[in-house]
Amino acid sequence: IAEFLRPSKIYTVPLPWPSLRSTIPGFGPGRLYIVAARPGVGKSIALGEIALHAAASGQGAAVFSLEMSADETWRRLIARETGIPLTALNNGYLSADQSITANRCSGTLAQLPLWIDDQANLTVAAIVGGVRRALAAGCQIGIVCVDYLQLVSATRKRTSRAEDVSEISRGLKLAAKELKLPIVAACQMNRDAEKENREPQLRDLRESGDIEQDADVVMFMHRDPTHAKQAIE
């Protein structure tokens, strides 16, 4: 029992952010984690950091990027690691030093156990199948990241979008248990928190209240309205 209850056994994948580790010790197998935010706040970058940190720590990570191409995801990771502006990487307008730095970083990332799948219209079953095939092929995967939940396709069309999202949310939770891996999924929020000038709450998760029931942990990303206003001024 003591061995089973050791935190290192329960939370197998570390968080990339030390300031949160006292609240969330890590990502545990069979658990569903939600990273929720409004568009443009940085959900994709957050998932990229989680996957990259897991890969760098030797755990391995699989990223299912339904919103961006694999190339775009790699460029974002390179920009995050090197500090090179993303616009420069996207446009190819790099100085000689930036080009050397980007190539060196790209080579380092290519050596990590990090896989990105950018197929569109993926269902939960397709995600599970992809992970199982990768594991059977000898790939090392300690965590699965899905970007993002509302873009996953439902298995069958239901009467409302809320029912579709509920099916996807429940499917991801069951997939985490089936694969015995943590799954981290980005999730869109509605506009209520912005309109009411407040911190986000569980009821702000977009399109379905079932997400909060299926998730083991929900992390909200948001900008402080006061700081954002000061930055603009």
C-alpha positions as CSV (number, residue, x, y, z in Angstrom):
1,I,0.0,0.0,0.0
2,A,2.8,2.4,0.9
3,E,4.5,1.7,-2.5
4,F,1.2,2.2,-4.3
5,L,0.5,5.5,-2.6
6,R,3.9,7.0,-3.3
7,P,3.3,10.3,-5.3
8,S,5.9,9.2,-7.8
9,K,3.7,6.2,-8.6
10,I,0.4,8.2,-8.7
11,Y,1.6,11.2,-10.7
12,T,4.0,9.8,-13.3
13,V,4.4,12.9,-15.5
14,P,5.7,16.2,-14.0
15,L,4.2,19.6,-14.7
16,P,6.4,22.1,-16.6
17,W,5.5,24.9,-14.2
18,P,7.1,24.7,-10.7
19,S,4.7,27.3,-9.3
20,L,1.7,24.9,-9.8
21,R,3.3,21.7,-8.5
22,S,2.2,22.3,-4.9
23,T,-1.4,22.4,-6.2
24,I,-1.1,19.8,-9.0
25,P,1.7,17.3,-8.2
26,G,1.7,16.0,-11.7
27,F,-0.3,14.1,-14.4
28,G,-1.6,10.7,-13.3
29,P,-2.5,7.7,-15.4
30,G,-6.2,7.3,-16.2
31,R,-7.0,10.9,-15.4
32,L,-8.4,13.6,-17.7
33,Y,-7.0,17.1,-17.4
34,I,-8.6,20.2,-19.0
35,V,-6.8,23.4,-20.0
36,A,-9.5,25.9,-20.7
37,A,-9.1,29.4,-22.1
38,R,-10.5,31.9,-24.6
39,P,-9.0,31.9,-28.2
40,G,-5.6,33.5,-28.4
41,V,-4.7,33.1,-24.7
42,G,-2.2,30.3,-25.3
43,K,-3.9,26.9,-24.9
44,S,-1.9,25.3,-27.7
45,I,1.4,26.6,-26.3
46,A,0.5,25.3,-22.8
47,L,-0.2,21.8,-24.2
48,G,3.0,22.1,-26.2
49,E,5.0,22.9,-23.1
50,I,3.4,20.0,-21.2
51,A,4.2,17.6,-24.0
52,L,7.8,18.9,-24.5
53,H,8.5,18.8,-20.7
54,A,7.2,15.2,-20.6
55,A,9.4,14.2,-23.6
56,A,12.4,16.0,-22.2
57,S,12.0,14.2,-18.9
58,G,12.0,10.8,-20.7
59,Q,8.3,10.1,-20.4
60,G,7.4,10.6,-24.0
61,A,4.3,12.4,-25.4
62,A,1.8,12.2,-28.2
63,V,0.0,15.4,-29.4
64,F,-3.1,15.3,-31.5
65,S,-3.3,18.7,-33.0
66,L,-6.7,19.1,-34.6
67,E,-6.4,22.9,-35.0
68,M,-2.9,23.4,-36.4
69,S,-0.6,21.5,-38.7
70,A,2.3,19.6,-37.4
71,D,4.7,22.1,-39.0
72,E,3.0,25.0,-37.3
73,T,3.1,23.2,-33.9
74,W,6.8,22.5,-34.3
75,R,7.5,26.2,-35.2
76,R,5.6,27.3,-32.1
77,L,7.7,25.0,-30.0
78,I,10.9,26.2,-31.5
79,A,9.8,29.8,-31.0
80,R,9.0,29.0,-27.4
81,E,12.4,27.3,-26.8
82,T,14.6,29.8,-28.6
83,G,12.8,33.2,-28.1
84,I,12.8,33.7,-31.9
85,P,9.6,35.6,-32.9
86,L,7.0,33.2,-34.4
87,T,6.3,35.6,-37.2
88,A,10.0,35.3,-38.3
89,L,9.8,31.5,-38.2
90,N,6.6,31.5,-40.2
91,N,7.8,33.9,-42.8
92,G,11.3,32.5,-43.0
93,Y,12.9,35.9,-42.4
94,L,15.7,34.7,-40.1
95,S,19.1,36.2,-39.5
96,A,22.1,34.0,-39.8
97,D,22.3,33.6,-36.0
98,Q,18.6,32.9,-35.7
99,S,18.8,30.3,-38.5
100,I,21.6,28.5,-36.7
101,T,19.7,28.6,-33.4
102,A,16.5,27.4,-35.0
103,N,18.2,24.5,-36.7
104,R,20.0,23.5,-33.6
105,C,16.8,23.6,-31.6
106,S,14.9,21.6,-34.3
107,G,17.6,18.9,-34.2
108,T,17.3,18.7,-30.4
109,L,13.5,18.4,-30.5
110,A,13.7,15.8,-33.2
111,Q,15.6,13.5,-30.8
112,L,12.9,13.6,-28.1
113,P,10.1,11.0,-27.8
114,L,7.5,13.5,-29.0
115,W,5.0,12.7,-31.7
116,I,2.5,15.1,-33.3
117,D,-0.5,13.9,-35.3
118,D,-2.3,16.6,-37.2
119,Q,-5.0,14.6,-38.9
120,A,-8.4,16.3,-39.1
121,N,-11.8,14.9,-38.0
122,L,-10.4,12.5,-35.5
123,T,-12.7,10.7,-33.1
124,V,-11.9,9.5,-29.6
125,A,-11.7,6.0,-31.0
126,A,-9.2,7.1,-33.6
127,I,-7.0,8.8,-31.0
128,V,-7.0,5.7,-28.8
129,G,-6.2,3.6,-31.9
130,G,-3.3,5.9,-32.8
131,V,-1.8,5.7,-29.3
132,R,-2.2,1.9,-29.2
133,R,-0.4,1.5,-32.6
134,A,2.4,3.8,-31.5
135,L,2.9,1.9,-28.2
136,A,2.8,-1.4,-30.1
137,A,5.5,-0.1,-32.4
138,G,7.7,0.6,-29.4
139,C,7.1,4.3,-29.1
140,Q,7.4,5.7,-25.6
141,I,4.3,7.6,-24.6
142,G,3.7,8.8,-21.1
143,I,1.0,11.4,-21.8
144,V,-1.5,12.3,-24.5
145,C,-2.4,15.9,-25.4
146,V,-5.5,16.8,-27.5
147,D,-5.8,20.3,-29.0
148,Y,-8.6,20.8,-28.7
149,L,-11.7,19.0,-27.2
150,Q,-14.4,20.8,-29.3
151,L,-12.7,19.8,-32.5
152,V,-12.8,16.1,-31.8
153,S,-15.5,14.5,-34.0
154,A,-18.4,12.7,-32.4
155,T,-19.1,9.1,-33.4
156,R,-22.6,9.9,-34.4
157,K,-24.6,13.1,-34.9
158,R,-26.8,14.0,-32.0
159,T,-29.7,16.4,-31.6
160,S,-27.5,19.2,-30.1
161,R,-23.9,20.3,-30.0
162,A,-23.9,20.0,-26.2
163,E,-24.6,16.3,-26.5
164,D,-21.8,15.9,-29.0
165,V,-19.3,17.6,-26.6
166,S,-20.6,15.5,-23.7
167,E,-19.9,12.3,-25.7
168,I,-16.4,13.5,-26.6
169,S,-15.7,14.5,-23.0
170,R,-16.8,11.2,-21.6
171,G,-14.9,9.4,-24.3
172,L,-11.7,11.1,-23.4
173,K,-12.1,10.2,-19.8
174,L,-12.7,6.5,-20.7
175,A,-9.8,6.6,-23.1
176,A,-7.5,7.8,-20.3
177,K,-8.6,4.9,-18.1
178,E,-8.4,2.4,-21.0
179,L,-4.9,3.5,-22.0
180,K,-3.7,3.9,-18.4
181,L,-2.3,7.3,-19.4
182,P,-3.0,10.9,-18.5
183,I,-4.9,12.8,-21.2
184,V,-4.7,16.6,-21.3
185,A,-7.2,18.3,-23.5
186,A,-7.5,22.0,-24.4
187,C,-11.0,23.4,-24.2
188,Q,-12.7,26.6,-25.3
189,M,-14.5,28.9,-22.9
190,N,-17.5,31.1,-23.5
191,R,-17.3,34.9,-23.2
192,D,-19.1,35.3,-19.9
193,A,-15.9,35.8,-17.8
194,E,-14.7,38.5,-20.2
195,K,-18.1,40.2,-20.3
196,E,-18.4,40.2,-16.5
197,N,-14.8,41.1,-15.9
198,R,-14.0,38.2,-13.6
199,E,-11.9,35.1,-13.2
200,P,-13.3,32.1,-15.1
201,Q,-15.3,29.4,-13.4
202,L,-16.4,25.9,-14.2
203,R,-19.7,27.1,-15.7
204,D,-17.7,29.0,-18.3
205,L,-16.6,25.8,-20.1
206,R,-18.1,26.0,-23.6
207,E,-21.0,24.0,-24.9
208,S,-21.4,21.4,-22.2
209,G,-21.6,21.1,-18.4
210,D,-20.5,17.5,-18.6
211,I,-16.9,18.5,-19.1
212,E,-16.5,19.5,-15.5
213,Q,-18.0,16.1,-14.4
214,D,-15.6,14.0,-16.5
215,A,-12.4,16.0,-15.8
216,D,-10.3,15.2,-12.8
217,V,-8.6,18.6,-13.0
218,V,-9.6,21.8,-14.8
219,M,-7.0,24.5,-15.3
220,F,-8.1,28.0,-16.5
221,M,-5.8,30.3,-18.4
222,H,-6.8,33.9,-18.5
223,R,-5.5,37.4,-18.6
224,D,-6.1,39.8,-15.6
225,P,-8.3,42.5,-17.1
226,T,-6.5,45.2,-15.1
227,H,-3.1,44.1,-16.2
228,A,-4.2,43.8,-19.8
229,K,-5.7,47.3,-19.7
230,Q,-2.4,48.7,-18.2
231,A,-0.4,47.0,-20.9
232,I,-2.5,48.6,-23.6
233,E,-2.2,52.0,-22.1
